[in-house]
Amino acid sequence: MRIGLLTDGGYPYATGESRLWCDRLVRGLSQHEFDLFALSRSAEQEAQGWVQLPAQVSRVRTASLWTADEDILGTHASKGLLARMVTGGGGRSYGRRERRRFTAYFTALATSVCTTGATGGDDDAAGASGGAGSGERSEDGRTGRRAAGAADAQFTDGLYGLAELAREHGGLPAALRSETAVRVLEAACRAPGTGRTVQTATVPDFLALARELDRVLRPLSLDWYDEESLGAVDLCHATSGGAAALPGLLAKRFFGVPLLVTEHGVQLRAHYLAAIDTSLSAPVRALLANFYGRLATEVYRQAAIVTPGNTHARRWQERCGAEREKLRTVHPGMESGRFTALGESGDSGPDDTLVWVGRIEPAKDLIALLHAFAEVRKSEPDARLRIIGAPAQGPEGATYLAHCQVLAAQLFPDEATGAHAVGDNPVSFEDIGGAEVPDLSEAYAAGGVVVLSSVVEGFPISLVEAMFCGRATVSTDVGAVVEVIGGTGLVVPPRNPRALADACLALLRDPERRARLGAAARARALELFTVEQNVAAFRGIYLELISHAPVCREADTVNADGDPRPFATPPEAHVQGPWTASGPAPAGAADRTARWAAEPRTVCAGARGAGGDDV
């Protein structure tokens, strides 16, 4: 089977999201052939290079979403298309007919984006409300859903129309940055029925929105949509929603290739969270939120199967319109081997030490953890807290680390055991790789209780690693924490230092309970969160999708090495009997092969051998 793996800001680059998961999936499914179609997010990411790719990766195509118009395509894209993308088509600007088509398609897309209720959540809530006057609200809800459905239809008409225009006449960047595009956006925002925030948009807002739409719609203009690229794969597997799924939508549209979408963290939710810290104005943020909401709805509608990484992500997907029968929760697999020695040692860790492991950033709420530890120290003066990890990339991570260190120095002045001893702070900030913590397993071995204090969390990787190590945990109830823990650790509300301190004290004072919880946590992690279970799940999903949506290809009777392909000739061709012949058979014929079996034929790619050969 030939899989088109679609990534955004991750694999095969050495940095980025889901790169380890993608690499483990590709290596675990060595019987299949993979083509990578990767979008990069920054020059720094491209400068870091790629990870070493396994032999089953036959081809890599890359493109960037961050570059200027004159350098849109990645190193594996054709130079000929670059000129068409910048100028509009064939090295020249769009003609009158193409401009009319662009205006019509972009107007449909802009009108849908300016329509309120992109995800349908508010309308559904209104329609489901009861009590006095519920009849009117129910009717309003039905009206809102019909409006949302019409807007979704406009969105798809505009999106696929622009994609077909880009495929036929070159790329879209020049058109999306044109005065025509700005005027279309202005008219859509000023139209009746748009929200008050959208109607306040000004010309700078329209220019900023056009720039953002140009960036996110770059995949429509790539040269990936032909019989040699995405048209040649049997299945598209998008490793996230949003921009990564756009090539999958077009492969399904142009070639009928089935689409599988995996989201460990919902892309729409990530956009909402990231938009808080942007410099974009409120109207632009609202319009982009509507765009991503419409895109998520279309991705879930077109996908044959959607695999959320946890129930938290699954709830978001259902709210955005994903059908329940399409959803299959598949937890991301993680390597457990490096934690085996610690997990099977039976050691519950030191009785006086809490440990926190992860990336230091505001979402982890180490401020609350430090205040909780101050409460712990009131009852257990000898307790220690080890914070192990590096700050997040960029100035924000370094600033937050410095703030935490200052707070720790204020809350816990250096203490000395005697008049001539050197003072020591009970809170330490360490990084993995030093003398004290040479590797990740040593980080978890450093404490008797592993703490997670986050206020925002998707799938808590550090928590699963602690479970592999057989450590008892105290966590805040955010993201998929409760789903991961499943009763094998203590969970408290976020932003509640007192509750966090009480839970930590309860486990520090009870080594036997820590040992029981740690053993249960390790057993749960080995059952649900290993690489093996993740790979097995996707192996079955791939075969299921191909069996229901075969892609027909010409089959040869021998492979590249000259060896016969298994089952290249169907067994029926060798069965004796008159039914195998394509015409009248001579009397007494005992051994013959049907003409249809001997001649070249077209078979379905759903029927493939274990080595990925056509059968």
C-alpha positions as CSV (number, residue, x, y, z in Angstrom):
1,M,0.0,0.0,0.0
2,R,1.2,3.5,-0.8
3,I,0.5,6.1,1.9
4,G,0.6,9.8,1.4
5,L,1.6,11.2,4.8
6,L,0.6,14.9,5.2
7,T,2.4,16.9,7.9
8,D,2.4,20.5,9.0
9,G,5.5,21.8,10.9
10,G,6.7,18.3,11.9
11,Y,8.1,15.2,10.2
12,P,10.5,14.8,8.5
13,Y,12.0,18.0,10.1
14,A,14.1,17.5,13.2
15,T,12.0,19.8,15.2
16,G,8.2,20.3,15.4
17,E,5.0,18.6,16.4
18,S,4.4,14.9,16.1
19,R,7.7,14.1,14.5
20,L,8.5,11.2,16.9
21,W,5.0,9.8,16.5
22,C,5.2,10.0,12.7
23,D,8.7,8.3,12.7
24,R,7.5,5.5,14.9
25,L,4.4,5.0,12.7
26,V,6.4,4.8,9.5
27,R,9.0,2.5,10.9
28,G,6.4,0.3,12.5
29,L,4.5,-0.1,9.2
30,S,7.5,-1.2,7.2
31,Q,5.3,-3.3,4.9
32,H,3.8,-0.1,3.4
33,E,5.4,2.6,1.2
34,F,5.2,6.2,2.3
35,D,5.3,9.4,0.4
36,L,5.8,12.5,2.6
37,F,4.2,15.8,1.8
38,A,5.5,18.2,4.4
39,L,4.7,21.9,5.2
40,S,7.3,23.8,7.1
41,R,6.6,26.7,9.5
42,S,9.8,28.6,9.8
43,A,13.3,29.1,8.4
44,E,14.7,27.9,11.7
45,Q,12.9,24.6,11.4
46,E,14.2,24.1,7.9
47,A,17.7,24.9,9.0
48,Q,17.6,22.2,11.6
49,G,17.4,19.6,8.8
50,W,15.5,16.3,8.7
51,V,15.6,13.2,10.8
52,Q,17.0,10.1,9.2
53,L,14.3,8.5,7.1
54,P,13.7,4.8,6.9
55,A,13.9,2.9,3.6
56,Q,10.1,2.7,3.2
57,V,9.9,6.5,2.7
58,S,10.2,6.6,-1.1
59,R,9.7,10.3,-1.8
60,V,9.5,13.6,0.1
61,R,7.9,16.8,-1.2
62,T,8.2,20.0,0.9
63,A,6.7,23.4,0.8
64,S,6.8,26.4,3.3
65,L,3.9,28.4,4.6
66,W,6.0,31.2,6.0
67,T,8.1,32.4,3.0
68,A,7.6,35.5,0.8
69,D,5.8,35.1,-2.5
70,E,9.0,34.8,-4.5
71,D,10.0,31.7,-2.5
72,I,6.8,29.9,-1.8
73,L,7.8,26.4,-2.9
74,G,10.1,24.0,-1.1
75,T,13.2,22.4,-2.6
76,H,11.3,19.6,-4.1
77,A,8.8,21.7,-6.0
78,S,9.0,22.5,-9.7
79,K,10.5,25.9,-10.7
80,G,7.9,26.2,-13.5
81,L,5.0,26.4,-11.1
82,L,6.7,29.1,-9.1
83,A,6.4,31.6,-11.8
84,R,2.7,30.7,-12.3
85,M,2.0,31.0,-8.6
86,V,3.5,34.5,-8.3
87,T,2.1,36.0,-11.5
88,G,-1.2,34.2,-11.6
89,G,-0.8,31.7,-14.3
90,G,1.5,30.6,-17.1
91,G,4.0,33.4,-16.3
92,R,1.3,36.2,-16.8
93,S,-1.5,37.7,-14.8
94,Y,-4.9,36.1,-14.9
95,G,-7.0,36.9,-18.0
96,R,-10.5,38.4,-17.8
97,R,-12.2,35.0,-17.6
98,E,-9.9,33.8,-14.8
99,R,-10.4,37.0,-12.9
100,R,-14.1,36.6,-13.0
101,R,-13.8,33.0,-11.8
102,F,-11.5,34.1,-9.0
103,T,-13.9,36.9,-7.9
104,A,-16.8,34.5,-7.8
105,Y,-15.0,31.8,-5.9
106,F,-13.4,34.2,-3.4
107,T,-16.7,36.0,-2.9
108,A,-18.3,32.7,-1.9
109,L,-15.5,31.9,0.5
110,A,-15.4,35.4,2.0
111,T,-19.2,35.5,2.5
112,S,-19.1,32.1,4.3
113,V,-16.3,33.3,6.6
114,C,-18.1,36.5,7.5
115,T,-21.2,34.5,8.5
116,T,-21.5,34.0,12.2
117,G,-21.7,30.6,13.9
118,A,-18.9,28.9,12.0
119,T,-18.9,25.7,14.1
120,G,-22.7,25.6,14.7
121,G,-22.2,25.3,18.4
122,D,-24.2,28.3,19.5
123,D,-27.0,27.5,17.1
124,D,-27.2,24.0,18.4
125,A,-27.2,25.2,22.0
126,A,-30.0,27.6,21.2
127,G,-32.1,25.0,19.5
128,A,-31.6,22.6,22.4
129,S,-32.6,25.0,25.1
130,G,-35.9,24.5,27.0
131,G,-38.2,26.3,29.4
132,A,-40.5,29.2,28.6
133,G,-40.3,30.4,25.1
134,S,-38.4,27.3,24.0
135,G,-40.5,27.0,20.8
136,E,-39.2,30.4,19.5
137,R,-35.6,29.5,20.5
138,S,-35.9,26.1,18.8
139,E,-37.1,27.7,15.6
140,D,-34.3,30.2,15.8
141,G,-31.9,27.3,16.3
142,R,-33.2,25.5,13.2
143,T,-32.9,28.8,11.2
144,G,-29.3,29.2,12.5
145,R,-28.4,25.7,11.5
146,R,-29.9,26.2,8.0
147,A,-27.9,29.4,7.7
148,A,-24.7,27.6,8.9
149,G,-25.4,24.8,6.4
150,A,-25.7,27.3,3.6
151,A,-22.5,29.0,4.7
152,D,-20.7,25.7,4.7
153,A,-21.8,25.0,1.2
154,Q,-20.6,28.5,0.1
155,F,-17.3,27.7,1.8
156,T,-16.7,24.5,-0.1
157,D,-17.8,26.0,-3.4
158,G,-15.3,28.8,-2.9
159,L,-12.5,26.6,-1.6
160,Y,-12.7,23.9,-4.3
161,G,-13.3,26.5,-7.0
162,L,-10.1,28.3,-6.0
163,A,-8.2,25.0,-6.0
164,E,-9.4,24.1,-9.5
165,L,-8.5,27.6,-10.7
166,A,-5.0,27.3,-9.2
167,R,-4.6,23.8,-10.7
168,E,-5.6,24.9,-14.2
169,H,-4.1,28.4,-14.4
170,G,-1.3,28.6,-11.8
171,G,-1.2,29.7,-8.2
172,L,-3.2,32.1,-6.1
173,P,-0.9,34.4,-4.1
174,A,-1.0,37.3,-6.5
175,A,-4.8,37.2,-6.8
176,L,-5.2,36.8,-3.0
177,R,-3.1,39.9,-2.4
178,S,-4.8,41.9,-5.2
179,E,-7.1,44.9,-4.8
180,T,-10.0,42.7,-6.0
181,A,-9.5,40.4,-3.0
182,V,-9.5,43.3,-0.6
183,R,-12.7,44.8,-2.1
184,V,-14.4,41.3,-1.9
185,L,-13.5,41.1,1.8
186,E,-14.7,44.6,2.5
187,A,-18.1,43.9,0.8
188,A,-18.5,40.6,2.6
189,C,-17.8,42.3,6.0
190,R,-20.2,45.1,5.3
191,A,-23.0,42.8,4.2
192,P,-26.2,42.5,6.4
193,G,-26.1,39.6,8.9
194,T,-22.4,39.8,9.8
195,G,-21.4,40.2,13.4
196,R,-20.7,43.6,15.0
197,T,-17.0,42.8,15.5
198,V,-16.6,42.0,11.8
199,Q,-18.4,45.1,10.7
200,T,-15.9,47.3,12.5
201,A,-13.1,46.0,10.2
202,T,-11.0,48.7,8.4
203,V,-8.8,48.7,5.4
204,P,-5.7,47.6,7.3
205,D,-7.8,44.7,8.7
206,F,-8.7,43.6,5.2
207,L,-5.1,43.7,4.1
208,A,-4.0,41.7,7.1
209,L,-6.8,39.2,6.5
210,A,-5.8,38.8,2.8
211,R,-2.2,38.2,3.9
212,E,-3.3,35.5,6.4
213,L,-5.6,33.8,3.9
214,D,-2.8,33.8,1.3
215,R,-0.6,32.0,3.8
216,V,-3.1,29.4,4.9
217,L,-4.3,28.7,1.4
218,R,-0.8,28.2,0.0
219,P,-1.3,24.4,-0.3
220,L,-4.0,25.0,-3.0
221,S,-1.2,26.4,-5.3
222,L,1.3,23.6,-4.9
223,D,2.2,21.2,-7.7
224,W,1.3,18.1,-5.7
225,Y,-2.0,17.4,-7.5
226,D,-1.1,15.2,-10.4
227,E,-0.9,11.5,-11.2
228,E,2.7,11.3,-10.1
229,S,2.2,12.9,-6.7
230,L,-0.9,12.7,-4.6
231,G,-2.8,11.1,-7.4
232,A,-0.5,8.1,-7.1
233,V,-1.1,7.2,-3.5
234,D,-3.7,4.8,-2.2
235,L,-4.5,6.7,1.0
236,C,-3.8,10.2,2.4
237,H,-3.1,10.3,6.1
238,A,-3.1,13.9,7.5
239,T,-1.3,14.1,10.8
240,S,-3.3,17.2,11.9
241,G,-6.2,19.2,10.7
242,G,-5.9,22.7,9.2
243,A,-3.3,23.3,6.5
244,A,-2.0,19.7,6.6
245,A,-5.4,18.4,5.7
246,L,-5.9,20.7,2.7
247,P,-3.8,18.5,0.3
248,G,-5.8,15.5,1.4
249,L,-9.1,17.3,0.6
250,L,-7.8,18.1,-2.9
251,A,-6.5,14.5,-3.4
252,K,-10.0,13.2,-2.6
253,R,-11.6,15.9,-4.8
254,F,-9.4,15.3,-7.8
255,F,-8.5,11.6,-7.6
256,G,-10.9,10.0,-5.1
257,V,-8.1,9.1,-2.7
258,P,-9.6,8.3,0.8
259,L,-8.6,10.7,3.6
260,L,-7.6,9.7,7.2
261,V,-7.2,12.5,9.7
262,T,-5.3,12.1,13.0
263,E,-5.4,14.9,15.6
264,H,-3.6,14.5,18.9
265,G,-4.5,18.1,19.7
266,V,-7.4,19.7,17.7
267,Q,-6.0,22.3,15.3
268,L,-9.0,24.6,15.7
269,R,-8.5,24.7,19.5
270,A,-4.8,25.4,19.0
271,H,-5.7,28.3,16.7
272,Y,-8.0,29.7,19.3
273,L,-5.3,29.6,22.0
274,A,-2.6,31.0,19.7
275,A,-4.8,33.9,18.6
276,I,-4.9,35.3,22.1
277,D,-1.2,36.4,21.9
278,T,-1.2,37.7,18.3
279,S,-1.0,41.3,17.2
280,L,-3.9,40.9,14.9
281,S,-7.0,43.1,15.5
282,A,-10.3,41.7,16.9
283,P,-12.1,41.6,13.5
284,V,-9.2,39.7,11.8
285,R,-9.1,37.2,14.7
286,A,-12.8,36.7,14.5
287,L,-12.7,36.2,10.7
288,L,-9.8,33.8,10.9
289,A,-11.6,31.8,13.7
290,N,-14.6,31.5,11.3
291,F,-12.3,30.4,8.5
292,Y,-10.7,27.7,10.6
293,G,-14.0,26.6,11.9
294,R,-15.4,26.1,8.4
295,L,-12.3,24.3,7.3
296,A,-12.5,21.9,10.3
297,T,-16.1,21.1,9.4
298,E,-15.2,20.3,5.8
299,V,-12.1,18.2,6.8
300,Y,-14.3,16.1,9.2
301,R,-17.0,15.8,6.6
302,Q,-14.7,14.5,3.9
303,A,-12.5,12.3,6.1
304,A,-13.4,8.6,5.9
305,I,-12.1,8.1,9.5
306,V,-10.9,10.7,12.1
307,T,-8.7,9.4,14.9
308,P,-8.5,11.8,17.9
309,G,-5.7,11.1,20.3
310,N,-7.9,11.4,23.4
311,T,-11.5,12.0,24.4
312,H,-10.8,15.7,25.0
313,A,-9.9,16.1,21.4
314,R,-12.9,13.9,20.4
315,R,-15.3,16.3,22.1
316,W,-13.9,19.2,20.2
317,Q,-14.2,17.3,16.9
318,E,-17.8,16.4,17.6
319,R,-18.6,20.1,18.3
320,C,-17.1,21.0,15.0
321,G,-19.3,18.6,13.1
322,A,-17.5,15.3,13.1
323,E,-19.9,12.4,12.9
324,R,-19.5,10.0,15.8
325,E,-19.4,6.9,13.6
326,K,-16.2,8.3,11.9
327,L,-14.4,8.8,15.2
328,R,-11.9,6.3,16.5
329,T,-9.9,7.3,19.6
330,V,-6.3,6.1,19.1
331,H,-3.9,7.1,21.9
332,P,-0.5,8.2,20.7
333,G,2.1,5.5,21.2
334,M,5.2,6.2,23.3
335,E,8.5,4.3,23.8
336,S,8.4,2.4,27.1
337,G,11.6,0.4,26.9
338,R,13.9,3.1,28.4
339,F,11.7,3.2,31.5
340,T,11.5,-0.6,32.0
341,A,14.4,-0.9,34.6
342,L,12.9,1.8,36.8
343,G,9.3,0.7,36.3
344,E,10.1,-2.9,37.3
345,S,12.4,-2.1,40.2
346,G,9.6,-1.7,42.7
347,D,11.2,1.5,44.1
348,S,8.6,4.0,45.0
349,G,11.2,6.9,45.2
350,P,12.3,9.1,48.0
351,D,9.7,10.0,50.6
352,D,10.6,13.7,50.8
353,T,10.9,14.8,47.1
354,L,8.4,16.0,44.6
355,V,9.5,16.2,41.0
356,W,8.1,18.1,38.0
357,V,9.3,17.2,34.5
358,G,8.5,19.1,31.3
359,R,8.9,22.2,29.2
360,I,9.0,25.3,31.3
361,E,6.3,27.8,30.0
362,P,3.3,29.7,31.4
363,A,0.8,27.0,30.5
364,K,2.5,24.7,33.0
365,D,1.7,27.0,35.9
366,L,4.8,26.5,37.9
367,I,3.8,29.6,39.9
368,A,0.9,27.6,41.4
369,L,3.3,24.7,42.0
370,L,5.7,26.8,44.0
371,H,2.9,28.2,46.1
372,A,1.6,24.7,46.7
373,F,5.1,23.6,47.7
374,A,5.2,26.4,50.3
375,E,2.1,24.8,51.9
376,V,3.8,21.4,51.8
377,R,6.9,22.8,53.6
378,K,4.8,24.0,56.4
379,S,3.8,20.4,57.2
380,E,7.0,18.6,55.9
381,P,10.0,21.0,56.5
382,D,12.4,18.5,54.9
383,A,10.5,18.2,51.7
384,R,12.2,19.1,48.4
385,L,11.0,20.1,44.9
386,R,13.0,19.4,41.8
387,I,11.9,21.1,38.6
388,I,13.6,19.4,35.7
389,G,13.3,20.7,32.2
390,A,14.3,23.4,29.7
391,P,12.4,26.6,29.0
392,A,10.3,26.8,25.9
393,Q,12.0,28.3,22.8
394,G,11.9,32.0,22.5
395,P,12.2,34.9,24.9
396,E,8.9,34.0,26.7
397,G,10.2,30.7,27.9
398,A,13.4,32.2,29.3
399,T,11.5,35.1,30.9
400,Y,9.1,32.7,32.6
401,L,11.9,30.5,33.9
402,A,13.6,33.6,35.4
403,H,10.4,34.7,37.0
404,C,9.9,31.2,38.6
405,Q,13.5,31.3,39.9
406,V,13.0,34.7,41.5
407,L,9.8,33.5,43.2
408,A,11.5,30.4,44.5
409,A,14.2,32.5,46.0
410,Q,11.6,34.7,47.7
411,L,9.4,31.9,49.0
412,F,12.3,29.7,50.1
413,P,15.4,31.6,51.3
414,D,18.6,29.5,51.3
415,E,18.7,27.4,54.5
416,A,21.8,26.1,56.3
417,T,21.9,23.3,58.9
418,G,24.5,25.1,61.0
419,A,26.3,28.3,61.6
420,H,29.2,27.2,59.4
421,A,27.3,25.4,56.6
422,V,26.4,26.7,53.2
423,G,22.8,27.5,52.7
424,D,20.7,25.5,50.3
425,N,17.3,26.1,48.6
426,P,14.8,23.3,48.7
427,V,13.7,24.1,45.2
428,S,16.1,23.2,42.4
429,F,15.9,24.0,38.6
430,E,17.7,21.4,36.6
431,D,18.0,20.3,33.0
432,I,18.3,16.7,31.6
433,G,21.7,15.8,30.6
434,G,23.7,17.1,33.5
435,A,25.5,15.2,36.2
436,E,22.5,15.0,38.5
437,V,20.0,14.0,35.8
438,P,21.8,12.3,33.0
439,D,18.7,11.0,31.2
440,L,14.9,11.1,31.4
441,S,14.4,8.0,33.5
442,E,16.7,9.5,36.1
443,A,14.5,12.6,36.2
444,Y,11.5,10.5,37.2
445,A,13.5,8.4,39.6
446,A,14.5,11.6,41.5
447,G,11.1,12.0,43.2
448,G,8.6,9.9,45.1
449,V,5.7,11.9,43.6
450,V,5.5,13.3,40.1
451,V,3.5,16.5,39.8
452,L,1.7,18.1,36.8
453,S,0.4,21.6,37.6
454,S,-0.7,22.7,34.1
455,V,-3.7,25.0,33.3
456,V,-3.7,24.0,29.6
457,E,-2.7,20.5,28.5
458,G,-3.5,18.3,25.5
459,F,-2.2,14.8,25.8
460,P,0.1,14.8,28.9
461,I,3.2,13.1,27.7
462,S,5.2,13.6,30.9
463,L,2.4,12.0,32.8
464,V,2.5,8.8,30.7
465,E,6.3,8.7,31.1
466,A,5.9,8.8,34.9
467,M,3.3,6.0,34.6
468,F,5.8,3.9,32.6
469,C,8.3,4.5,35.5
470,G,5.8,3.2,38.1
471,R,5.5,6.6,39.8
472,A,2.5,7.9,41.7
473,T,1.3,11.2,40.3
474,V,-0.6,14.3,41.3
475,S,-2.2,16.2,38.4
476,T,-4.5,19.1,37.6
477,D,-7.8,18.2,35.9
478,V,-7.0,19.7,32.4
479,G,-7.1,18.3,28.9
480,A,-6.8,14.5,28.7
481,V,-5.3,14.1,32.2
482,V,-8.3,12.2,33.8
483,E,-8.5,9.9,30.7
484,V,-4.8,9.1,30.9
485,I,-4.7,8.6,34.7
486,G,-7.9,6.5,34.9
487,G,-7.9,6.3,38.7
488,T,-4.2,5.5,39.1
489,G,-3.2,8.9,40.5
490,L,-4.6,11.9,42.4
491,V,-6.3,14.7,40.3
492,V,-7.1,18.2,41.7
493,P,-8.6,21.4,40.2
494,P,-6.2,23.7,38.3
495,R,-5.1,27.0,39.9
496,N,-5.7,25.6,43.4
497,P,-2.4,25.4,45.3
498,R,-4.0,24.3,48.5
499,A,-5.6,21.2,46.9
500,L,-2.4,20.5,45.1
501,A,-0.4,20.7,48.3
502,D,-2.9,18.4,50.2
503,A,-2.7,15.7,47.5
504,C,1.1,15.8,47.5
505,L,1.3,15.5,51.3
506,A,-1.1,12.5,51.2
507,L,1.2,10.6,48.9
508,L,4.5,11.7,50.5
509,R,3.3,10.4,53.8
510,D,2.1,7.0,52.5
511,P,4.8,5.0,50.7
512,E,2.6,1.9,50.4
513,R,-0.1,3.8,48.6
514,R,2.5,5.3,46.3
515,A,3.7,1.9,45.4
516,R,0.2,0.6,44.7
517,L,-0.7,3.6,42.6
518,G,2.6,3.4,40.7
519,A,2.2,-0.3,39.9
520,A,-1.4,0.3,38.7
521,A,-0.2,3.3,36.6
522,R,2.5,1.3,34.9
523,A,0.1,-1.5,34.0
524,R,-2.4,1.0,32.5
525,A,0.3,2.7,30.5
526,L,1.6,-0.6,29.1
527,E,-1.9,-1.5,28.1
528,L,-2.9,1.7,26.4
529,F,0.0,4.0,25.5
530,T,2.7,1.9,23.8
531,V,4.0,2.3,20.3
532,E,2.9,-1.3,19.6
533,Q,-0.7,-0.7,20.3
534,N,-0.7,2.6,18.2
535,V,0.9,0.9,15.2
536,A,-1.4,-2.0,15.4
537,A,-4.4,0.3,15.4
538,F,-3.3,2.2,12.3
539,R,-2.4,-1.0,10.5
540,G,-6.0,-2.1,10.8
541,I,-7.4,1.3,9.9
542,Y,-5.3,1.4,6.7
543,L,-6.5,-2.0,5.6
544,E,-10.1,-1.1,6.4
545,L,-10.0,2.1,4.4
546,I,-8.5,0.5,1.4
547,S,-10.9,-2.4,1.5
548,H,-13.8,0.0,1.4
549,A,-12.4,2.6,-1.1
550,P,-10.0,0.8,-3.5
551,V,-7.9,2.8,-5.9
552,C,-7.5,1.0,-9.2
553,R,-4.0,0.7,-10.7
554,E,-2.3,-1.3,-13.4
555,A,-0.7,-4.4,-12.0
556,D,2.4,-6.2,-13.3
557,T,3.1,-9.8,-12.7
558,V,6.7,-9.2,-11.4
559,N,8.1,-6.8,-9.0
560,A,11.2,-4.5,-9.4
561,D,13.6,-7.4,-8.7
562,G,12.1,-9.6,-11.3
563,D,10.4,-11.9,-8.8
564,P,6.8,-12.9,-9.3
565,R,4.3,-10.8,-7.4
566,P,2.2,-13.0,-5.1
567,F,-1.3,-13.5,-6.3
568,A,-0.6,-11.4,-9.5
569,T,-2.7,-14.0,-11.3
570,P,-5.9,-14.9,-9.5
571,P,-6.2,-18.6,-8.4
572,E,-9.4,-18.9,-10.5
573,A,-7.3,-18.7,-13.6
574,H,-5.8,-22.1,-12.8
575,V,-9.0,-23.9,-12.1
576,Q,-9.8,-26.5,-14.8
577,G,-13.2,-26.1,-16.3
578,P,-15.0,-24.4,-19.2
579,W,-16.0,-21.4,-17.1
580,T,-12.4,-20.1,-17.1
581,A,-12.2,-19.7,-20.8
582,S,-13.2,-16.4,-22.4
583,G,-14.6,-18.2,-25.5
584,P,-15.8,-21.6,-26.7
585,A,-13.4,-24.3,-25.6
586,P,-12.3,-27.2,-27.7
587,A,-13.7,-30.5,-26.7
588,G,-11.6,-32.4,-24.2
589,A,-9.5,-29.5,-23.2
590,A,-8.1,-30.2,-19.7
591,D,-5.7,-27.4,-18.8
592,R,-6.1,-23.9,-19.9
593,T,-5.9,-20.3,-18.6
594,A,-8.6,-17.7,-19.2
595,R,-7.6,-15.0,-21.6
596,W,-8.6,-12.3,-19.0
597,A,-6.1,-13.8,-16.6
598,A,-3.2,-14.0,-19.0
599,E,-3.5,-10.5,-20.3
600,P,-2.5,-7.3,-18.5
601,R,-5.3,-6.2,-16.2
602,T,-6.4,-3.5,-13.8
603,V,-6.7,-4.5,-10.1
604,C,-7.7,-2.7,-6.9
605,A,-4.9,-1.4,-4.7
606,G,-7.0,-2.6,-1.8
607,A,-5.7,-6.1,-2.6
608,R,-2.0,-6.0,-1.8
609,G,0.6,-8.3,-0.5
610,A,2.4,-8.2,2.8
611,G,5.3,-6.4,1.2
612,G,3.3,-3.6,-0.2
613,D,3.3,-5.1,-3.8
614,D,0.3,-5.0,-6.1
615,V,-1.6,-8.3,-6.0
